[in-house]
Amino acid sequence: MGLVLDCMDALRDRGQCALIPFITAGDPNLETTAEALKTLDRSGADLIELGIPYSDPLADGPVIQAAATRALQQGTRLEQVLDVVRQVSPELKAPIILFTYYNPILNRGIEAFLQQIAEAGARGLVVPDLPLEEVEGLLKPAAAAGIDVTLLVAPTSPKERIEAIATQSQGFIYLVSVTGVTGIRSQVETRVQDLLLDLRNVTDKPIGVGFGISQPEQARQVREWGADAVIVGSAFVKRLAEGTPAQGLKAIESFCRSLKIAISQ
Amino acid sequence: MTRTPLSPSQNTTDAPSISESTQRPDNLGRFGRFGGKYVPETLMPALTELETAFYEYRDQPEFQQELQGLMRDYVGRPSPLYFAERLTQHYARLDGTGAQIYLKREDLNHTGAHKINNALGQVLLAKRMGKQRIIAETGAGQHGVATATVCARFGLTCIIYMGVHDMERQSLNVFRMRLMGAEVRPVAAGTGTLKDATSEAIRDWVTNVETTHYILGSVAGPHPYPMIVRDFQAIIGQETRVQCQEKWGGLPDILLACIGGGSNAMGLFNEFVNEPSVRMIGVEAAGEGVDTGKHAATLTQGRVGVLHGAMSYLLQDQDGQVIEPHSISAGLDYPGVGPEHSFLKDEGRAEYYSVTDQEAIDGFQQLSRLEGIIPALETAHAIAFLNTLCPQLTGNPRIVINCSGRGDKDVQTAAKLLDMTS
């Protein structure tokens, strides 16, 4: 088992809930991405999810879609994203988890991709369009490369699937809190509590809850329901993109701190 | 001998045979290495539910009776197999011999294209699955119109996702959909074409999956869609076989169809995949030319990738980002292609070529003038390939072209390009 799980376990041993912010690489530019990683790391992030911008982000709502489009319009390339990871990760205590759709992995070749991201310093991988049935070919080479592949459980997943996903997922289990795409929502569905219970009944692995969580109160709620980690994406991406890069960095810094405080109480 | 020098297997009489016992797709939804289910976890149970429903109902007498009754009385099937006499004469050699060209008249279906076959089949499934809300993507608007039509017929809520660019160039179809009570939602992302509309339809489905059925319009997308759409379109080839038997007591020699996602081609081909004497040709959109980068020739120019839930050939850049395609025809303007076509290509069972926007416009005019049939710009790509194909043929092979749709929707686009003052 890899470093993502180690990190999650260490937090759990201390009775803490992990905060996992998400940002899109290359939005508004790669220099800001590098600064944002450092800012999040010192503002309470326990792990950081870094999205590789993709042309057809099926699982993403308008905020992250727009960020990916801007990043690609800037000419952001996978190689450059890995350069940022390579340059910044030694300075971070938070492990970096890459979030990417499957085609860029397939395009590079599964083993080459895994080796390159591991060499750059990434520790985990989330692939939103690679469900259990298709993930097998990724899991073994990922283990060899020291990359934890975290699988997603959805509100629509039947119990037997939840169990199978929990068995295969590495690092933690990513519980999607909404039937829908990523984005900002006013409330967390109460059925997340039941889903957490269902998952807890079949696994000892840490559980992270994401999609739709955008406010400190929502993060605290999810923690109270028993989540081991809270993943917040669109709310960070939106703040980072507003105003100048300096203003964006300032905004995500205070937002990150407020989330950390909310889940530490 | 009816092979052309273009054929990848020109030294053999017959195409490589695909065993009749080979199940396509396999239990994992794969056609060889193509196909599969590359979708967010949220959709996986819905795909299983759809697959289960399809297997449950497709052979059920009550379902078949309802489908066949509507195909006959509502759609107007069977569609005729028409001998295109003047088109045949046009391509005849000096001695009067040459290809005998037939058109499978899917353009005469209710709503004016083959798309209704699949929309009708799927809406009957949706009804049995208890889904009251229907969504669909559309490029040329023909699938959107077909979906709006069956939703009106069965009183279901209908939402159609359509790229803003396509809404402009296919405004007639936008009006038709709205007239029949559908909500047409513009998609501005990307190039505002079919790829973007499909992504947005999938996002809607992820969000509303528990109440909604997604009527995907091509043999693309995650399993079981490529299989379901093919099987509902397979009636095109099934009728063609019977009609050929009636007209000349044999099989066609060559099947010719345009390919965007590939549903009209798959509908024609499927019946004949295990008939190695039947040559199958798909024609993609070369746009402004395959060397210009502005085209939609996925099978001839793409590399294997994953888009909209399936592994197939894909137009992509060196980082695996999907390239925005180009075609004058909104229905072919798609960077992916159905996985079964990728399989048939790799197996050497079907051949795939491309024609440019200009050639398609010429084909559009040619069929209009020679036969009094105005084809859809999509269909015009298949017609246009006759210019390449016919000079290479020997003897009098019988060609069946899938006349997949009528061209009323395209007259505005064509009028901008054609000088009709003379």
HADDOCK unambig.tbl for C-alpha pairs under 7 A between the chains (distance, minus, plus):
assign (segid A and resid 54 and name CA) (segid B and resid 321 and name CA) 6.24 0.50 0.50
assign (segid A and resid 55 and name CA) (segid B and resid 321 and name CA) 5.51 0.50 0.50
assign (segid A and resid 55 and name CA) (segid B and resid 322 and name CA) 5.92 0.50 0.50
assign (segid A and resid 58 and name CA) (segid B and resid 199 and name CA) 5.86 0.50 0.50
assign (segid A and resid 58 and name CA) (segid B and resid 202 and name CA) 6.99 0.50 0.50
assign (segid A and resid 58 and name CA) (segid B and resid 203 and name CA) 6.21 0.50 0.50
assign (segid A and resid 59 and name CA) (segid B and resid 40 and name CA) 6.48 0.50 0.50
assign (segid A and resid 59 and name CA) (segid B and resid 203 and name CA) 6.66 0.50 0.50
assign (segid A and resid 78 and name CA) (segid B and resid 319 and name CA) 6.63 0.50 0.50
assign (segid A and resid 103 and name CA) (segid B and resid 305 and name CA) 5.84 0.50 0.50
assign (segid A and resid 103 and name CA) (segid B and resid 306 and name CA) 5.34 0.50 0.50
assign (segid A and resid 103 and name CA) (segid B and resid 320 and name CA) 5.78 0.50 0.50
assign (segid A and resid 104 and name CA) (segid B and resid 319 and name CA) 6.00 0.50 0.50
assign (segid A and resid 104 and name CA) (segid B and resid 320 and name CA) 4.48 0.50 0.50
assign (segid A and resid 104 and name CA) (segid B and resid 321 and name CA) 6.86 0.50 0.50
assign (segid A and resid 106 and name CA) (segid B and resid 305 and name CA) 6.81 0.50 0.50
assign (segid A and resid 107 and name CA) (segid B and resid 305 and name CA) 6.74 0.50 0.50
assign (segid A and resid 107 and name CA) (segid B and resid 319 and name CA) 6.88 0.50 0.50
assign (segid A and resid 107 and name CA) (segid B and resid 320 and name CA) 5.28 0.50 0.50
assign (segid A and resid 128 and name CA) (segid B and resid 40 and name CA) 5.54 0.50 0.50
assign (segid A and resid 129 and name CA) (segid B and resid 38 and name CA) 5.09 0.50 0.50
assign (segid A and resid 129 and name CA) (segid B and resid 39 and name CA) 4.40 0.50 0.50
assign (segid A and resid 129 and name CA) (segid B and resid 40 and name CA) 4.66 0.50 0.50
assign (segid A and resid 130 and name CA) (segid B and resid 38 and name CA) 5.34 0.50 0.50
assign (segid A and resid 130 and name CA) (segid B and resid 39 and name CA) 6.34 0.50 0.50
assign (segid A and resid 130 and name CA) (segid B and resid 40 and name CA) 6.86 0.50 0.50
assign (segid A and resid 131 and name CA) (segid B and resid 38 and name CA) 6.62 0.50 0.50
assign (segid A and resid 131 and name CA) (segid B and resid 39 and name CA) 6.64 0.50 0.50
assign (segid A and resid 131 and name CA) (segid B and resid 40 and name CA) 6.46 0.50 0.50
assign (segid A and resid 131 and name CA) (segid B and resid 41 and name CA) 5.54 0.50 0.50
assign (segid A and resid 152 and name CA) (segid B and resid 41 and name CA) 6.54 0.50 0.50
assign (segid A and resid 153 and name CA) (segid B and resid 41 and name CA) 6.50 0.50 0.50
assign (segid A and resid 154 and name CA) (segid B and resid 41 and name CA) 5.98 0.50 0.50
assign (segid A and resid 154 and name CA) (segid B and resid 42 and name CA) 5.07 0.50 0.50
assign (segid A and resid 155 and name CA) (segid B and resid 42 and name CA) 6.95 0.50 0.50
assign (segid A and resid 156 and name CA) (segid B and resid 42 and name CA) 5.64 0.50 0.50
assign (segid A and resid 156 and name CA) (segid B and resid 45 and name CA) 6.77 0.50 0.50
assign (segid A and resid 157 and name CA) (segid B and resid 42 and name CA) 6.71 0.50 0.50
assign (segid A and resid 157 and name CA) (segid B and resid 45 and name CA) 6.50 0.50 0.50
assign (segid A and resid 179 and name CA) (segid B and resid 42 and name CA) 6.60 0.50 0.50
assign (segid A and resid 179 and name CA) (segid B and resid 206 and name CA) 6.37 0.50 0.50
assign (segid A and resid 179 and name CA) (segid B and resid 207 and name CA) 5.11 0.50 0.50
assign (segid A and resid 180 and name CA) (segid B and resid 206 and name CA) 4.94 0.50 0.50
assign (segid A and resid 180 and name CA) (segid B and resid 207 and name CA) 3.68 0.50 0.50
assign (segid A and resid 181 and name CA) (segid B and resid 203 and name CA) 6.48 0.50 0.50
assign (segid A and resid 181 and name CA) (segid B and resid 206 and name CA) 6.75 0.50 0.50
assign (segid A and resid 181 and name CA) (segid B and resid 207 and name CA) 6.58 0.50 0.50
